[in-house]
């Protein structure tokens, strides 16, 4: 059943190849997902053409984090720079072990790894039990404190417990982003009170479940707001119908930024500039050692 194995159509019509007026950082790209294996070079070329110039490749378990690091090493840029995160997703929290923790600690020492995660709590699906999720998340909060690297957090239907756990660790960890924020106003303010960053995806373009975010986007300070595709998941639903069922990819990020800018009532270029500046500061991409290319360039200039 070849059809069932390859559900994604990777064709991207020229009319949908939208270029951002300013360079963008996609802070959540699951490029080690199997659906990208056969055409990753084309996906990266389209990202570059869309002016999505920095991609943070999400590492959701040990295997994918190691693949993300390898991918980042192959693309130190510019013009296209890839970085990685390394963590264990709440869905996979039942795999947590001392050996896994040691492997992640080693990964966090790599210069390509710019955040601890994806980690967190997902009480919507509970693929791992809540107790296992809390244990794995607690351990990764410890790894973030130890490494000093920012935290990349997943939360679904677990806002209350998430705030409790983050509050307990707040003084010990550095910056943290709630990626793919989808919750309500009270949860948003709870996170902003903890001085967290917020990642927005194409969820805001979903007329079934994302429209409440339209009123909230204006309430997130620009120095706390970042953007992401979370590809290949969460294809924006406001794109033309012919793309239905298609795989999402970083080149479509400008469509999401345009939508957020619209509901925020600001210029798309201004939003692009602001979210990129926020992402560079959050992931410390300008600092020495964060980017192999940056340190390489510095040496060449000496
Ligand atoms: Zn997630």
Boltz pocket constraint, residues with backbone or C-beta under 6 A from the ligand:
constraints:
  - pocket:
      binder: B
      contacts: [[A, 118], [A, 153], [A, 154], [A, 155], [A, 179], [A, 180]]
      max_distance: 6.0
